[in-house]
Amino acid sequence: MVADHTKANAELKSIVASKKWNIPEPSPTVVAPDAMLTSSTGSDFDRGYINMMVKDHKKTVMLFEHAATSSPDPQIKDFAAKTLPILKQHYTSIQQIANKLGIAYDK
């Protein structure tokens, strides 16, 4: 999953750079570690982390579906369409992990 995300981020950065778009740095609150990640351990950590991954991948899949069909920029539209199957696979994988471990999550 990390390799896929790293590759997608590098490709997106290349597209953004080629268009000379100015993308602001995220605020420190966005990049700060989630409090759950720093304060939980053991099964509490596992449940929190898996729930976070399910929610994040669900949201990302929805955003990429929208971009793949509605982006006015053809490069972004193509990037989203190409990346979407991998994101859907990640989403399915984290749901399967949650189910296997008996961890409930919002569907």
C-alpha positions in Angstrom: 0.0 0.0 0.0 2.8 2.4 0.9 4.5 1.8 -2.5 1.3 2.4 -4.4 0.6 5.6 -2.5 4.2 6.8 -2.9 4.1 6.2 -6.7 0.7 7.9 -7.1 1.9 10.9 -5.1 5.0 11.2 -7.2 3.0 11.1 -10.4 0.5 13.7 -9.1 3.4 16.0 -8.1 4.8 15.7 -11.6 1.5 16.7 -13.1 1.1 19.6 -10.8 4.7 20.8 -11.5 4.2 20.5 -15.3 1.2 22.8 -15.0 3.1 25.2 -12.7 0.2 25.0 -10.2 0.9 26.5 -6.8 -0.2 24.0 -4.2 0.0 25.3 -0.6 1.7 23.2 2.1 -0.9 21.6 4.4 -1.4 23.1 7.7 0.4 21.5 10.7 -2.9 20.3 12.0 -3.5 18.3 8.8 0.0 16.6 9.0 0.1 16.1 12.7 -0.3 12.5 13.8 -3.8 11.5 14.9 -4.1 11.5 18.6 -5.3 7.9 18.5 -2.0 6.9 16.8 0.1 8.3 19.7 -2.1 7.4 22.6 -3.5 3.9 21.9 -1.8 0.6 22.1 -2.6 -3.0 21.4 -6.1 -3.9 20.2 -7.4 -0.3 20.8 -4.7 0.9 18.4 -5.6 -1.8 15.8 -9.3 -1.0 16.0 -8.7 2.8 15.7 -6.2 2.4 12.9 -8.4 0.1 10.8 -11.4 2.3 11.3 -9.3 5.3 10.2 -8.0 3.4 7.1 -11.5 2.3 6.1 -12.9 5.9 6.4 -9.9 7.4 4.6 -10.0 4.9 1.7 -13.7 5.2 1.3 -13.4 9.0 1.1 -10.5 8.8 -1.3 -12.3 6.4 -3.6 -15.3 8.8 -3.7 -13.0 11.8 -4.5 -11.2 9.9 -7.3 -14.4 8.6 -8.8 -15.6 12.2 -9.0 -12.3 13.4 -10.5 -12.2 10.5 -13.0 -15.6 11.4 -14.4 -15.8 15.2 -13.8 -12.4 16.8 -13.7 -12.1 19.5 -16.4 -8.4 18.8 -16.7 -7.7 15.7 -18.9 -4.4 14.8 -17.1 -6.1 14.9 -13.7 -9.1 12.9 -15.1 -6.7 10.3 -16.6 -4.6 10.1 -13.4 -7.7 9.6 -11.3 -9.1 6.9 -13.6 -5.8 5.1 -13.7 -5.3 5.3 -9.9 -8.9 4.4 -8.9 -8.6 0.6 -9.3 -5.7 0.5 -7.0 -7.5 2.6 -4.4 -10.5 0.4 -4.7 -8.3 -2.6 -4.1 -6.8 -1.0 -1.0 -10.3 -0.2 0.3 -11.5 -3.8 -0.2 -8.3 -5.1 1.5 -8.7 -3.0 4.6 -12.4 -4.0 4.8 -11.4 -7.6 4.6 -8.8 -7.2 7.3 -11.5 -5.5 9.5 -13.9 -8.3 8.9 -11.3 -11.0 9.6 -10.4 -9.3 12.9 -14.1 -8.7 13.8 -13.6 -4.9 13.8 -16.8 -3.0 13.1 -16.5 0.0 10.8 -18.9 2.4 9.1 -20.0 1.1 5.7 
